[in-house]
Amino acid sequence: MFSVAVYVSNPDGVYSGGRYHGLMVTEALAKVGCHTYYVTNRLPVFWNDFEAFPNHNEINCLFGWEDANKKLPNKLDYVFIVPGTSDKSFYDHAINSAKKRNAKIVLINFETENWFNQYAPKKKASEQWSDWKKVASAASIILSITDEGGKYAKEYYTEVPASISFATCYPPINTKAADDVIGVERKKQILLLARFSGDTHKGGSIVDKLIDENLRGYKLAILVGTGVVPDKEKADIENECAKFGVEIEWYFKLSETEKFKLYKESEVLLFPSYFEGYGYPPIEARYCGCKVVAFDLPVLRETCGDDIFLAKHGDFPDFKLKLEQAISSKAGVSGYRLQELAPLTSTAKNLEDLLLSFKEVDPDYSCYERAYPSRVQNRDESTLLTQCAIGVKIVRKLFKRNKGTVTYFPKFQENKSFSNHYYRAAWYLPEIKGIVSKVNMYLTSNCAAKPELPAAMADSAGQKTHIKILRGKFNYLKDLLFSDVIMLTNGEEVSNFWVRLIRSSGIPVVNVDTNDVKAKEYGDYPGAIWRFLIDNDHRKSVIDNSYNNLSELTSKIKARNVRYAAVFGTGPSLDNAYDYSFDNTFTVVCNSTVQNDQLMDHINPLVVAAGDAVSHFGVSQYAAQFREDLVRVLKSRDIYYFGTATFGYLLQLHYPDLAQKFILIEQKTDGPNFDLLATFSAPKLDSTMNIHMLPLAATFADDIFILGCDGKAPKKDNEDFWAHSKAAQYHDLVDTGHICHPTFDIHRQQSTYSRHLDSVRSTLEQGEQEFHKRYTSLRKSYIPAFSERNLDESWYKDNFESNEHSYKISDVASKLGSIKDQDVEDTLGLEIKLSISSIGIEKNTFKTKGWLLVPFKNPRVHFEFDNGIEFYLPKRTKRPDVTNKHAEYTEQDAGIDFSVELENIPSQVRISVLSGLDVKHQKDFKLTRDKV
């Protein structure tokens, strides 16, 4: 099918019919199998209400016009442009993105100047539509949303390509949300949809005049589309309601389900709009069986026929008369054209036919290029930039500079922004010798030099003397050019000459603008040290030390005689942990479970995993409380922290005395990993469940149990992203994370949950089919892959005595029976081949080389010295000479090349080959000081 991009600019927190239609078009395109890209500045307020559509999670969201241009595929068939923003760069970026990919442009036409100004009481200036005309000049299709609108469009858009086509496609309504509202009884209620600020054509100014004796005994429900209700108008309406005994209730920013519930509760919808390009509410109301009173508009006659009560245009006495008739009428709605207009399937089919009919038509940009000649970048500036960048590189090499210098750009102009980043720098950029030496924050003369701790943010307890609060021009330029990292606090400055020069000079520029939806400050801030301020050798030493810590953990797991593993999320079913005993079980908890000592005592975990950028590594009071509890647990218990190095290393820097309790890992594995000892690399998946917990459990057991991983319940009453156990969540602090990191939830909502579901399913299915693991959810879960493997109440009743309230994991496993295909040995009779070509001690360093071939997956190589020290081989290397010679084995990485520095020199080493924790082959070697 086609590759299509839909460009939409969404206002912050505002409901808009045009934006709603833009997302509906996107859903329809995805439904017919198009590779669909939703290009926007932010997700609309109603994004989550569209989750029920079948292809919602297949929509690829791209944020920011410049960033999207980089990420969109090189070939697009169509670019849909949804107008309605005053941001002129939006239109230029959308058009240029289409031209770059030779895509046909489709302008979605809601209204035109000649049409709007004929009906609206207050006319709009021509400038309002100037950018619409610009898009039309480059378009292949002008797609109106009604035939009435198309009639005016043909008259209005004259500077267009000769090949332009005018078409109509009616937008659907959210029938899925409407159908989900069941069991609602009709009340003596009148619903009014209006706006009271900005758009005078929506009829907000006449609302108080509609209230009279006819409404006595009714409830008036007023749904405000956007903006606020001015105090005077609100008072006038409420006074009129009181005069006639009308109960009143105001509604703002309802979800789709809540909106349709109002329709189904109400007898009549009042829709006093002077102009509509389409008019969603009358169609939505009729779909819910609610009668409609509106001003007579040709577009409403087109979509609703005589299925609504139409008053003379602008005649509010007649509007009141029609309201009286609607209330007294016993007839219901007829459903005129609803089956044609309402369903998404109708729109999807119309769009599919339209795109197919233009398949062989080439785009024509000639009209646009004549009317709007493109601006070519100044070549002199480009040449200057290149020459300056070369000069900066030379100067940086010639002159000594402080290693670990970070400078913020641009200068802070007001205290709020300065304070915001000052306290972030205190946490994310602590003073560490050889890593972070100085943080420069330059202020303008307008900005006070005294930072104030922002609301919801925690103050880092560390020293801040390395954070320099400075002024001046020359030193600022010098610090910018001699820094190791530049922190960009204003995303709009990315095209600034100085930023381009700095980047061209090889200096990393990190966008940490906390309000820029194109940036991910919550992830880039905590990862800055690992990514930019330490070198590869340093990273390798951290990872090597972490692998050694994992080896120590392995010894402790062996001592527990582990046969099973259990991982614990923080969902409500975690409260059932006390129903089980976890003897002989390797247990892993996550996140804020560390706050609950009673629960920790019962589960007795050896590992706590956590990896959320906001909740665990952020600057909020929530994150600070988590870290306080985590540190307390690490100090008081025999337990390790397991997390991704990019963020986890920041924790280790703040708590260096706990370095031997940290197991930090890099995410370098495509797909799941089932043996971290054989391949010390985390999956490039999402959530700590898939990245850390399930791989760790599979490393030490074949029988894996899950509890507290409940997912999102069907009823939308989940706290935060999904529901949490009250015993394992800082409920009162959740909002502090959202306040401190305002773009996080915007990004999290775009298909995060669906990716999580897909990751869990792929992990479990591959683990079962290829590695003979068994996964069992001990309680009900709403995550499909877990729910398919959960034990319900009937299972416990059938397998245990009715009075039992505590279940041993060993007994649960026994009742489930043996795991199928447990024997991982190859049936072809292949043997283990271990060849050591060199082994010995050199300058207190143990070194060995060789190769290994085995007839099973994920072999582990274990080194045990006679002085009690032991290590696992972190990874094997490629040895094509060996694998080509022994093609009957499926090994890809057969090579052994291992070295480790030892304090106490051993005289002997035993090399063991293991499958899981089972030893399959052993060989002893004597060690000498000379390399053998």
TAJOLIN-V342613 format. One record per pair of residues at least 6 apart in sequence whose ideal C-beta (glycine too) atoms are under 6 Angstrom apart, sorted by sequence separation. I is the first residue (numbers start at 1). J is the second residue. D is the distance in whole Angstrom. If there is no record, write none. Layout:
<<I:J:D> <I:J:D>>
This chain:
<<30:36:4> <50:56:5> <62:68:4> <117:123:4> <136:142:6> <144:150:4> <294:300:6> <312:318:5> <340:346:6> <412:418:4> <453:459:5> <493:499:6> <503:509:5> <513:519:5> <568:574:6> <610:616:5> <673:679:6> <685:691:6> <712:718:6> <767:773:4> <781:787:5> <864:870:4> <29:36:5> <98:105:5> <195:202:4> <241:248:4> <285:292:5> <311:318:4> <429:436:5> <502:509:6> <514:521:5> <615:622:6> <616:623:6> <652:659:6> <697:704:5> <738:745:6> <912:919:5> <913:920:5> <194:202:6> <196:204:4> <311:319:4> <511:519:4> <615:623:6> <683:691:6> <863:871:5> <883:891:6> <913:921:4> <10:19:5> <62:71:5> <144:153:5> <194:203:6> <195:204:5> <512:521:4> <682:691:5> <777:786:4> <781:790:6> <839:848:4> <26:36:6> <194:204:4> <238:248:6> <271:281:5> <282:292:5> <429:439:5> <499:509:6> <616:626:6> <652:662:5> <673:683:5> <712:722:5> <780:790:6> <862:872:6> <912:922:5> <142:153:6> <271:282:6> <311:322:4> <672:683:5> <764:775:5> <838:849:5> <883:894:5> <26:38:5> <154:166:5> <282:294:6> <512:524:6> <669:681:4> <777:789:5> <837:849:5> <860:872:6> <861:873:4> <882:894:5> <911:923:5> <81:94:5> <113:126:6> <153:166:6> <194:207:6> <309:322:4> <512:525:6> <668:681:4> <776:789:6> <777:790:4> <837:850:5> <8:22:4> <294:308:6> <296:310:4> <425:439:5> <510:524:5> <594:608:6> <669:683:5> <670:684:6> <720:734:5> <775:789:5> <836:850:4> <910:924:5> <142:157:6> <667:682:5> <835:850:5> <878:893:6> <879:894:4> <113:129:5> <150:166:5> <269:285:4> <292:308:4> <293:309:5> <295:311:6> <309:325:6> <486:502:6> <566:582:6> <587:603:5> <589:605:5> <648:664:5> <799:815:4> <835:851:5> <879:895:4> <909:925:5> <296:313:5> <309:326:5> <588:605:6> <665:682:5> <667:684:5> <876:893:4> <150:168:5> <295:313:5> <510:528:6> <587:605:4> <834:852:5> <877:895:4> <908:926:5> <79:98:4> <566:585:5> <588:607:5> <589:608:5> <590:609:5> <591:610:5> <645:664:4> <676:695:6> <876:895:6> <6:26:5> <449:469:5> <491:511:6> <590:610:6> <641:661:6> <833:853:4> <877:897:5> <907:927:6> <38:59:5> <136:157:4> <147:168:5> <269:290:5> <276:297:6> <279:300:6> <286:307:6> <486:507:6> <488:509:5> <563:584:5> <564:585:4> <565:586:4> <566:587:5> <567:588:5> <568:589:5> <570:591:5> <640:661:5> <641:662:5> <642:663:5> <645:666:5> <764:785:5> <137:159:5> <263:285:5> <282:304:5> <491:513:4> <673:695:5> <677:699:6> <832:854:5> <36:59:5> <37:60:5> <38:61:5> <39:62:5> <137:160:6> <268:291:5> <269:292:5> <270:293:5> <271:294:4> <276:299:6> <406:429:6> <485:508:5> <486:509:5> <487:510:6> <488:511:5> <490:513:6> <561:584:6> <570:593:6> <640:663:5> <644:667:6> <676:699:5> <760:783:6> <31:55:5> <79:103:5> <136:160:5> <141:165:5> <142:166:5> <143:167:5> <144:168:5> <264:288:5> <266:290:5> <489:513:6> <508:532:5> <562:586:5> <578:602:6> <631:655:6> <634:658:5> <674:698:4> <675:699:5> <761:785:4> <4:29:5> <19:44:5> <30:55:4> <37:62:6> <76:101:4> <78:103:6> <263:288:4> <487:512:5> <491:516:3> <760:785:5> <830:855:4> <873:898:5> <27:53:5> <75:101:6> <78:104:5> <79:105:5> <80:106:5> <81:107:6> <82:108:5> <141:167:6> <143:169:6> <145:171:6> <220:246:5> <282:308:6> <307:333:6> <577:603:6> <76:103:4> <263:290:5> <307:334:5> <439:466:6> <491:518:6> <634:661:5> <30:58:5> <65:93:4> <69:97:5> <78:106:6> <107:135:5> <190:218:5> <208:236:4> <216:244:5> <218:246:6> <219:247:4> <220:248:5> <221:249:5> <222:250:5> <223:251:5> <224:252:5> <260:288:6> <438:466:6> <439:467:5> <440:468:5> <441:469:6> <442:470:5> <443:471:6> <491:519:6> <851:879:5> <30:59:5> <39:68:4> <107:136:5> <198:227:6> <208:237:5> <211:240:4> <215:244:6> <216:245:5> <293:322:5> <307:336:4> <418:447:5> <422:451:4> <557:586:5> <826:855:3> <871:900:6> <4:34:5> <10:40:6> <15:45:6> <188:218:5> <189:219:5> <190:220:5> <191:221:5> <192:222:5> <193:223:5> <195:225:5> <197:227:4> <207:237:6> <211:241:6> <293:323:5> <423:453:6> <617:647:5> <195:226:6> <213:244:6> <215:246:5> <305:336:4> <404:435:5> <411:442:5> <412:443:5> <413:444:5> <825:856:6> <851:882:5> <1:33:4> <2:34:5> <3:35:4> <4:36:5> <5:37:4> <6:38:6> <7:39:5> <8:40:5> <9:41:6> <10:42:5> <13:45:6> <107:139:5> <189:221:6> <208:240:5> <404:436:5> <415:447:6> <419:451:4> <430:462:5> <611:643:5> <824:856:5> <1:34:5> <26:59:6> <105:138:5> <109:142:5> <196:229:5> <211:244:6> <293:326:5> <404:437:4> <405:438:5> <406:439:5> <407:440:4> <408:441:5> <411:444:5> <413:446:6> <414:447:6> <415:448:5> <419:452:5> <427:460:4> <606:639:6> <607:640:5> <608:641:6> <609:642:5> <610:643:6> <611:644:5> <853:886:6> <5:39:6> <10:44:4> <105:139:4> <413:447:6> <420:454:6> <423:457:6> <426:460:4> <442:476:5> <592:626:6> <595:629:5> <37:72:6> <105:140:6> <106:141:5> <107:142:5> <108:143:5> <109:144:5> <291:326:5> <402:437:5> <412:447:5> <419:454:6> <431:466:4> <594:629:4> <607:642:5> <104:140:4> <402:438:6> <594:630:5> <853:889:5> <106:143:5> <115:152:4> <196:233:6> <867:904:5> <114:152:5> <426:464:5> <853:891:5> <440:479:5> <594:633:5> <867:906:4> <91:131:5> <112:152:5> <866:906:5> <112:153:6> <221:262:6> <853:894:6> <865:906:4> <866:907:6> <114:156:5> <425:467:6> <852:894:6> <866:908:4> <91:134:6> <95:138:5> <851:894:5> <91:135:6> <109:153:5> <112:156:4> <289:333:6> <851:895:5> <852:896:6> <865:909:5> <774:819:5> <851:896:6> <850:896:5> <863:909:6> <864:910:5> <286:333:5> <485:532:5> <849:897:5> <863:911:6> <83:132:5> <772:821:5> <642:692:5> <772:822:6> <848:898:5> <862:912:4> <287:338:6> <847:899:4> <862:914:6> <81:135:5> <845:899:6> <846:900:5> <859:913:6> <860:914:4> <287:342:5> <845:901:5> <846:902:6> <844:901:6> <268:326:5> <283:341:6> <844:902:6> <856:915:5> <22:82:4> <18:84:4> <206:272:6> <5:72:6> <421:489:6> <203:272:3> <686:755:5> <687:756:5> <690:759:4> <694:763:5> <698:767:6> <713:782:6> <3:73:6> <203:273:5> <686:756:6> <711:781:6> <712:782:6> <5:76:6> <191:262:6> <202:273:5> <702:773:5> <703:774:5> <704:775:5> <705:776:5> <706:777:5> <707:778:5> <710:781:5> <711:782:4> <407:479:5> <709:781:6> <710:782:6> <711:783:4> <3:76:5> <201:274:4> <407:480:5> <686:759:6> <690:763:6> <705:778:6> <3:77:5> <4:78:5> <5:79:5> <6:80:4> <7:81:5> <8:82:4> <201:275:5> <685:759:4> <2:77:4> <191:266:4> <698:773:6> <9:85:4> <189:265:6> <407:483:4> <180:257:6> <184:261:6> <189:266:5> <409:486:5> <611:688:4> <709:786:6> <9:87:6> <122:200:5> <187:265:5> <190:268:5> <191:269:5> <192:270:4> <193:271:6> <405:483:5> <121:200:6> <177:256:4> <181:260:5> <405:484:6> <406:485:5> <407:486:6> <408:487:5> <409:488:6> <609:688:5> <177:257:5> <181:261:5> <184:264:4> <410:490:6> <706:786:6> <9:90:5> <120:201:4> <184:265:6> <401:482:4> <408:489:6> <832:913:6> <174:256:5> <178:260:4> <177:260:6> <181:264:6> <410:493:6> <609:692:4> <609:693:5> <839:925:5> <841:927:5> <7:94:4> <553:640:6> <840:927:6> <193:281:5> <840:928:6> <841:929:5> <392:481:5> <832:921:4> <842:931:6> <523:613:5> <522:613:5> <526:617:4> <672:763:4> <824:915:6> <840:931:4> <18:110:5> <522:614:5> <840:932:5> <674:767:6> <839:932:6> <672:766:6> <838:932:6> <522:618:6> <428:525:4> <674:771:5> <428:526:6> <435:533:5> <590:688:5> <588:693:5> <625:730:5> <209:316:5> <588:696:6> <622:730:5> <178:287:6> <173:283:6> <206:316:5> <210:320:6> <214:324:5> <703:813:5> <173:284:5> <622:733:4> <389:501:6> <393:505:6> <621:733:5> <388:501:5> <392:505:4> <550:663:5> <549:663:5> <586:700:5> <622:736:5> <385:500:6> <389:504:4> <586:701:6> <621:736:4> <622:737:5> <385:501:6> <389:505:5> <530:646:5> <620:736:4> <546:663:5> <620:737:4> <702:819:6> <546:664:4> <527:646:4> <530:649:5> <620:740:4> <526:647:5> <619:740:5> <615:737:6> <614:737:5> <618:741:6> <52:176:4> <526:650:5> <567:693:4> <614:741:5> <149:277:6> <599:727:6> <404:533:6> <567:697:5> <614:744:5> <596:727:5> <146:278:6> <565:697:4> <596:728:6> <145:278:5> <547:680:5> <574:708:3> <565:700:6> <573:708:5> <593:728:4> <565:701:4> <592:728:5> <564:701:5> <571:708:5> <573:710:5> <592:729:5> <562:700:6> <570:708:6> <571:709:6> <572:710:6> <592:730:6> <564:703:5> <565:704:5> <566:705:4> <567:706:6> <568:707:5> <569:708:4> <571:710:3> <568:708:5> <569:709:4> <557:700:5> <24:171:5> <24:172:6> <21:171:5> <148:298:5> <575:725:5> <148:299:5> <572:723:5> <574:725:4> <121:274:5> <146:299:5> <572:725:5> <120:274:5> <148:302:5> <570:724:5> <574:728:6> <119:274:6> <120:275:4> <570:725:6> <119:275:4> <146:302:6> <570:728:4> <116:275:6> <457:619:5> <458:621:5> <456:620:6> <111:277:4> <458:624:3> <110:277:4> <175:342:6> <175:343:6> <173:342:5> <172:342:6> <170:341:5> <172:343:6> <172:344:5> <172:347:5> <678:858:4> <169:350:5> <678:860:5> <675:858:4> <677:860:5> <167:354:6> <427:619:5> <680:874:5> <424:619:5> <677:872:5> <163:364:5> <161:364:4> <576:779:5> <49:255:6> <161:367:5> <573:779:4> <49:256:4> <15:225:6> <15:226:6> <14:226:5> <522:741:4> <432:653:5> <522:744:5> <140:363:5> <430:653:6> <585:809:5> <517:743:5> <584:810:6> <138:365:5> <580:807:5> <581:808:5> <582:809:5> <517:746:6> <137:367:5> <138:368:4> <137:368:4> <137:371:5> <564:809:5> <564:813:6> <104:363:5> <17:280:6> <99:365:6> <456:736:4> <456:739:4> <457:740:5> <456:740:5> <28:344:6> <32:348:5> <31:348:4> <28:347:5> <28:348:4> <32:352:4> <551:871:5> <551:872:5> <28:351:5> <547:874:5> <2:355:6> <67:518:5> <63:517:5> <64:518:3> <63:518:5> <42:517:5> <41:517:6> <61:750:4> <57:751:5> <57:754:4> <47:749:6> <43:746:6> <42:746:6> <43:749:6>>
